[in-house]
């Protein structure tokens, strides 16, 4: 198969509309060709392409900042000499000045298929800025490694944030290129937009179910996205960022596990299996021990639960990472009713709201966890209609069969 970047580089006809125009590139470390050449170098080597600026999203163009919510500065590309503007530093939206440095912006970002992954919001902000300034946006499309499944509550009105660009569920099941079409339709943006689609992407085909295993190298799109297992679990495990539990930052398996020094992981797994076994299909849970080298519970031995989605037990169609993690929270609340679970701090520039609510786009998940008599069916009752609604809303914007 070919990603959008590779198609653009190999097809002069696709590039023809770009000739003589100033181009910017929004990219990160995973923005590479099939032979692992970075998009900046591959595009600047193309004789009919002129790059005049670049932009970096959260974690920066270089992807060098390991911890979460660390800002990146602007800098000058040391090889090519053009400015690289940070969209996760002093600003998160392109400035008027930076918008004057190009005519067309190429967006080449590997996404993880989750609403909270901030590259989604950065794309919206770029589209809005391009509409205001009369600029053109091309998305060089890449796979959604989490595939087509949809899961989670829809973001509620008034809960928009840098991790909540609009009313979509946590696991959206579209590519960045498709999401751009939905943004333009939903927010009624007047912008010149084009997707250089992938060739041969088959999201329903195993063993990758969204990621072309054996065909393309996995490169971390952000420092704590080290493999496909993390991408599959992320729509659930990302909620751990709003809790006092470790999500495994500071270990070699970030966002595939959760734990703390003061829980019993075996008891948590048993409670999860007893309370809602129907939500645990498609994966395996294993109790483990870990000691984070940074971030929450640094240097302390944690009892943890790892979510395994890389063996024959993995079932892409039935695995529900958001419900699995919700069930983990519920099990802890049932075992330890007074556990200090929710972390109170400004999350992604959202002040005055609990981080777990910002992450979920509303208080519904937290309220279900905290209500002692809440049942699995009650969470399904408010979530399933949201999921069905999104499947219909995204349908006109899908670019790939299967």
C-alpha positions as CSV (number, residue, x, y, z in Angstrom):
1,X,0.0,0.0,0.0
2,X,1.0,3.6,-0.4
3,X,0.5,6.5,2.1
4,X,-0.4,9.9,0.9
5,X,3.1,11.3,1.1
6,X,4.5,8.4,-1.0
7,X,1.8,8.9,-3.6
8,X,2.5,12.7,-3.8
9,X,6.2,12.1,-4.3
10,X,5.8,9.4,-6.9
11,X,3.1,11.1,-9.1
12,X,4.0,14.3,-10.9
13,X,0.4,14.8,-11.9
14,X,-0.6,14.9,-8.2
15,X,2.1,17.5,-7.5
16,X,1.3,19.7,-10.6
17,X,-1.1,22.1,-8.7
18,X,1.7,22.8,-6.2
19,X,4.3,24.0,-8.8
20,X,5.3,27.6,-8.2
21,X,3.5,27.9,-4.9
22,X,5.0,28.3,-1.4
23,X,4.4,25.2,0.7
24,X,4.4,24.7,4.4
25,X,4.6,21.2,6.1
26,X,2.9,20.2,9.3
27,X,4.7,17.1,10.5
28,X,6.3,15.1,13.3
29,X,8.8,12.2,13.6
30,X,6.4,9.7,12.1
31,X,6.0,11.8,8.9
32,X,8.3,9.5,6.8
33,X,8.2,7.8,3.4
34,X,8.2,4.1,2.9
35,X,12.0,4.1,3.0
36,X,12.0,6.1,6.3
37,X,13.1,9.4,4.7
38,X,11.5,12.3,6.7
39,X,8.8,14.3,4.8
40,X,10.9,17.5,5.1
41,X,13.9,16.0,3.4
42,X,11.9,14.1,0.8
43,X,9.8,17.1,-0.2
44,X,12.7,19.6,-0.3
45,X,14.5,17.2,-2.6
46,X,11.6,17.2,-5.0
47,X,12.5,19.7,-7.8
48,X,8.9,21.0,-8.3
49,X,8.2,21.6,-4.6
50,X,9.2,24.7,-2.6
51,X,9.0,24.4,1.2
52,X,9.1,27.8,2.9
53,X,8.0,26.9,6.4
54,X,7.1,24.1,8.7
55,X,4.9,23.5,11.7
56,X,5.2,21.1,14.6
57,X,2.2,19.8,16.7
58,X,2.3,18.7,20.4
59,X,5.6,17.0,21.3
60,X,7.2,19.1,18.5
61,X,8.5,18.4,15.0
62,X,11.3,16.4,16.6
63,X,9.1,14.5,19.1
64,X,11.8,15.0,21.7
65,X,9.8,15.9,24.8
66,X,9.1,12.7,26.7
67,X,6.6,13.9,29.3
68,X,3.1,15.1,28.6
69,X,2.0,18.7,28.2
70,X,5.5,20.0,27.6
71,X,5.7,23.0,25.2
72,X,8.0,23.3,22.2
73,X,9.7,26.5,20.9
74,X,9.9,27.8,17.4
75,X,13.2,27.2,15.7
76,X,15.0,27.4,12.3
77,X,15.4,24.1,10.5
78,X,19.2,23.5,10.8
79,X,19.5,21.8,7.4
80,X,17.0,23.7,5.2
81,X,17.0,27.1,6.9
82,X,13.2,27.8,6.9
83,X,11.3,28.6,10.1
84,X,9.6,25.8,12.1
85,X,6.6,27.2,14.0
86,X,5.4,25.4,17.2
87,X,1.6,24.8,17.5
88,X,2.2,23.6,21.1
89,X,4.1,26.4,22.7
90,X,3.2,30.1,23.1
91,X,0.3,29.4,20.7
92,X,-1.8,26.4,19.7
93,X,-3.3,28.1,16.6
94,X,-1.3,29.3,13.7
95,X,-0.5,33.0,14.1
96,X,-1.4,35.6,11.4
97,X,2.3,36.1,10.8
98,X,3.0,32.4,10.3
99,X,0.1,32.1,7.9
100,X,1.8,34.6,5.6
101,X,4.8,32.3,5.0
102,X,3.0,29.9,2.6
103,X,0.2,29.4,0.1
104,X,-0.5,25.7,0.7
105,X,0.0,23.7,3.9
106,X,0.6,20.0,3.6
107,X,-0.5,18.1,6.7
108,X,1.3,14.8,7.2
109,X,0.6,13.5,10.7
110,X,0.2,10.0,11.9
111,X,-2.9,10.0,14.1
112,X,-4.0,7.3,16.6
113,X,-7.7,7.4,15.9
114,X,-8.7,9.0,19.2
115,X,-10.5,12.3,19.8
116,X,-8.2,13.3,22.6
117,X,-5.0,12.9,20.5
118,X,-4.3,16.6,19.9
119,X,-3.3,16.3,16.2
120,X,-7.0,16.1,15.6
121,X,-7.6,19.5,17.1
122,X,-4.5,21.0,15.5
123,X,-5.9,20.0,12.1
124,X,-9.2,21.8,12.9
125,X,-7.2,24.9,14.0
126,X,-5.2,24.9,10.7
127,X,-8.4,24.5,8.7
128,X,-10.0,27.5,10.5
129,X,-6.9,29.6,10.0
130,X,-6.7,28.6,6.3
131,X,-10.3,29.6,5.8
132,X,-9.7,33.1,7.4
133,X,-6.5,33.7,5.3
134,X,-7.6,32.1,2.0
135,X,-4.9,29.3,2.2
136,X,-5.1,25.8,0.8
137,X,-4.8,22.7,3.0
138,X,-3.8,19.3,1.7
139,X,-3.8,16.2,4.0
140,X,-1.4,13.5,3.0
141,X,-3.4,10.7,4.5
142,X,-2.1,7.9,6.8
143,X,-3.8,4.9,8.3
144,X,-5.9,5.0,11.5
145,X,-4.1,2.2,13.4
146,X,-7.1,1.7,15.6
147,X,-9.2,0.9,12.5
148,X,-12.9,1.6,11.9
149,X,-14.6,0.7,15.3
150,X,-16.3,3.5,17.1
151,X,-16.6,3.8,20.9
152,X,-17.3,6.3,23.7
153,X,-19.5,9.1,24.6
154,X,-19.9,12.1,22.3
155,X,-18.3,15.3,23.5
156,X,-21.1,17.5,25.0
157,X,-21.7,21.1,24.1
158,X,-19.6,23.5,26.2
159,X,-16.9,20.9,26.7
160,X,-14.8,21.8,23.6
161,X,-11.1,21.9,24.4
162,X,-7.7,21.2,22.9
163,X,-8.5,17.5,23.5
164,X,-12.1,17.9,22.3
165,X,-12.4,19.5,18.9
166,X,-16.0,18.7,18.3
167,X,-19.0,16.3,18.9
168,X,-17.3,13.0,18.2
169,X,-16.8,9.9,20.4
170,X,-13.5,9.0,21.9
171,X,-12.6,6.4,19.2
172,X,-13.7,7.9,16.0
173,X,-12.7,5.3,13.4
174,X,-11.7,7.7,10.6
175,X,-8.4,8.9,9.1
176,X,-7.2,12.4,9.5
177,X,-8.1,13.1,5.8
178,X,-11.6,11.9,6.4
179,X,-11.9,13.9,9.6
180,X,-10.9,17.0,7.7
181,X,-13.9,16.6,5.5
182,X,-16.2,16.2,8.5
183,X,-14.7,19.3,10.2
184,X,-15.4,21.3,7.1
185,X,-19.0,20.1,6.8
186,X,-19.8,20.3,10.6
187,X,-18.2,23.7,11.2
188,X,-19.3,25.1,7.8
189,X,-15.7,26.1,6.8
190,X,-15.0,27.7,3.5
191,X,-11.6,26.4,2.7
192,X,-9.8,24.9,-0.3
193,X,-9.2,21.3,1.0
194,X,-7.8,18.2,-0.6
195,X,-6.9,14.8,0.6
196,X,-4.1,12.8,-1.1
197,X,-5.6,9.5,-0.2
198,X,-3.8,6.2,0.6
199,X,-3.7,3.4,-1.9
200,X,-4.6,0.0,-0.7
201,X,-5.6,0.7,2.9
202,X,-7.8,-2.2,4.2
203,X,-8.9,-1.4,7.8
204,X,-11.0,-4.5,8.2
205,X,-8.2,-6.9,7.2
206,X,-6.1,-8.7,9.8
207,X,-3.7,-9.0,11.4
208,X,-3.3,-5.2,11.4
209,X,-6.9,-4.1,11.2
210,X,-5.9,-0.5,10.3
211,X,-2.1,-0.7,10.4
212,X,-0.2,-2.4,7.6
213,X,1.8,-4.9,9.7
214,X,4.8,-6.2,7.9
215,X,4.6,-3.4,5.3
216,X,5.5,-0.3,7.2
217,X,7.7,0.4,10.2
218,X,6.0,1.8,13.3
219,X,7.5,5.2,14.3
220,X,6.3,6.8,17.4
221,X,3.9,9.7,16.4
222,X,4.4,10.9,20.0
223,X,7.0,9.8,22.6
224,X,4.6,7.5,24.5
225,X,3.1,5.8,21.4
226,X,5.6,3.1,20.9
227,X,3.6,0.4,19.2
228,X,0.3,-0.9,17.7
229,X,-0.8,-2.3,21.1
230,X,-0.7,1.2,22.6
231,X,-2.7,2.6,19.6
232,X,-5.4,-0.1,20.1
233,X,-5.7,0.5,23.9
234,X,-5.3,4.3,23.8
235,X,-9.0,5.2,23.5
236,X,-9.4,3.8,26.9
237,X,-6.0,4.2,28.6
238,X,-5.8,7.9,27.8
239,X,-8.5,8.4,30.5
240,X,-5.8,7.5,33.1
241,X,-4.3,10.9,32.5
242,X,-7.2,12.3,34.4
243,X,-6.6,10.0,37.4
244,X,-4.1,9.4,40.2
245,X,-3.3,6.0,38.7
246,X,-0.2,5.6,36.6
247,X,-0.8,5.1,32.9
248,X,2.7,3.6,32.6
249,X,4.6,6.8,31.7
250,X,8.1,6.2,32.8
251,X,7.9,2.5,31.8
252,X,8.5,0.7,28.5
253,X,4.7,0.0,28.1
254,X,3.1,3.4,28.4
255,X,-0.7,3.6,27.9
256,X,-1.0,-0.2,27.8
257,X,-1.3,-0.6,31.6
258,X,-2.5,1.0,34.7
259,X,-1.7,0.8,38.4
260,X,-0.7,2.3,41.7
261,X,1.2,1.4,44.8
262,X,-2.0,1.1,46.9
263,X,-4.2,-1.2,44.8
264,X,-4.3,-5.0,44.4
265,X,-4.2,-5.6,40.6
266,X,-5.4,-9.2,41.0
267,X,-8.4,-8.1,43.0
268,X,-9.1,-5.4,40.4
269,X,-9.1,-7.9,37.5
270,X,-11.3,-10.3,39.4
271,X,-13.8,-7.5,40.1
272,X,-13.7,-6.4,36.5
273,X,-14.5,-9.9,35.4
274,X,-17.3,-10.3,37.9
275,X,-19.0,-6.9,37.2
276,X,-19.0,-6.7,33.4
277,X,-17.4,-9.7,31.7
278,X,-19.1,-8.8,28.4
279,X,-16.8,-5.7,28.1
280,X,-13.6,-7.8,28.3
281,X,-13.9,-9.7,25.1
282,X,-11.2,-9.4,22.5
283,X,-8.2,-8.8,24.9
284,X,-6.4,-10.4,27.9
285,X,-5.7,-8.8,31.2
286,X,-2.6,-9.6,33.2
287,X,-1.5,-8.4,36.7
288,X,2.0,-7.1,36.7
289,X,4.4,-4.9,38.7
290,X,6.2,-1.7,37.5
291,X,8.1,1.2,38.9
292,X,7.8,4.4,36.9
293,X,11.1,6.3,36.2
294,X,9.2,9.6,35.9
295,X,5.7,11.0,36.1
296,X,3.1,9.7,38.6
297,X,4.4,7.4,41.4
298,X,8.0,7.8,40.2
299,X,10.3,5.4,41.9
300,X,7.5,3.5,43.7
301,X,6.5,-0.1,43.1
302,X,3.0,-0.2,41.5
303,X,0.6,-3.1,41.3
304,X,-0.7,-3.0,37.8
305,X,-3.0,-4.4,35.1
306,X,-1.7,-4.7,31.5
307,X,-4.1,-4.9,28.6
308,X,-2.8,-7.4,26.0
309,X,-4.1,-7.0,22.4
310,X,-1.3,-8.7,20.4
311,X,-2.0,-12.4,20.6
312,X,-4.7,-14.8,19.2
313,X,-7.1,-13.6,21.9
314,X,-7.3,-10.2,20.3
315,X,-10.6,-9.7,18.5
316,X,-10.7,-6.4,16.6
317,X,-14.5,-6.3,16.2
318,X,-15.3,-6.9,19.9
319,X,-12.4,-5.2,21.8
320,X,-13.7,-2.1,23.5
321,X,-10.8,-0.2,25.1
322,X,-13.0,2.7,26.5
323,X,-15.2,0.3,28.3
324,X,-12.3,-1.8,29.5
325,X,-10.7,1.2,31.2
326,X,-14.1,2.4,32.5
327,X,-14.5,-1.0,34.0
328,X,-11.1,-0.7,35.6
329,X,-12.1,2.5,37.3
330,X,-15.4,1.0,38.4
331,X,-13.7,-2.0,39.9
332,X,-11.3,0.2,41.9
333,X,-14.3,2.3,43.1
334,X,-16.2,-0.8,44.2
335,X,-13.1,-2.3,46.0
336,X,-12.0,1.0,47.5
337,X,-15.0,3.3,47.8
338,X,-13.0,6.2,49.2
339,X,-10.1,5.9,46.7
340,X,-8.7,9.3,45.6
341,X,-9.2,8.4,41.9
342,X,-9.8,11.7,40.1
343,X,-6.8,14.0,39.6
344,X,-7.6,17.7,40.0
345,X,-5.2,19.8,37.8
346,X,-5.5,22.1,34.7
347,X,-5.5,19.5,31.9
348,X,-4.5,20.8,28.4
349,X,-5.3,24.4,29.2
350,X,-8.8,23.6,30.5
351,X,-9.2,25.3,33.9
352,X,-11.9,24.8,36.5
353,X,-12.9,21.4,35.3
354,X,-11.9,17.9,36.4
355,X,-9.4,16.4,33.9
356,X,-11.4,13.2,33.6
357,X,-14.4,15.3,32.4
358,X,-12.3,17.3,30.0
359,X,-11.0,14.0,28.6
360,X,-14.4,12.5,28.2
361,X,-16.0,15.7,26.9
362,X,-18.5,15.8,29.8
363,X,-19.0,14.3,33.3
364,X,-21.0,11.2,32.2
365,X,-18.3,8.6,32.6
366,X,-17.1,9.9,36.0
367,X,-20.6,10.1,37.3
368,X,-21.2,6.5,36.3
369,X,-18.0,5.3,38.0
370,X,-18.8,7.2,41.2
371,X,-22.5,6.2,41.5
372,X,-22.5,3.1,43.7
373,X,-25.5,1.5,42.2
374,X,-24.7,2.2,38.5
375,X,-24.8,-0.9,36.2
376,X,-23.0,-1.7,33.0
377,X,-26.3,-1.5,31.1
378,X,-26.7,2.1,32.3
379,X,-23.4,3.2,30.8
380,X,-24.3,1.4,27.6
381,X,-27.7,3.1,27.5
382,X,-26.1,6.5,27.2
383,X,-23.2,5.5,25.0
384,X,-24.6,3.2,22.4
385,X,-26.8,5.9,20.9
386,X,-23.8,8.3,20.7
387,X,-21.8,5.6,18.9
388,X,-24.6,4.9,16.4
389,X,-25.1,8.6,15.7
390,X,-21.4,9.1,14.9
391,X,-21.3,6.1,12.6
392,X,-24.1,7.8,10.5
393,X,-22.5,11.3,10.8
394,X,-19.1,10.1,9.5
395,X,-20.5,7.9,6.7
396,X,-20.6,10.6,3.9
397,X,-17.0,11.4,4.6
398,X,-15.4,8.0,4.4
399,X,-12.8,7.7,1.6
400,X,-11.9,4.0,1.9
401,X,-14.0,0.8,1.4
402,X,-14.2,-1.8,4.1
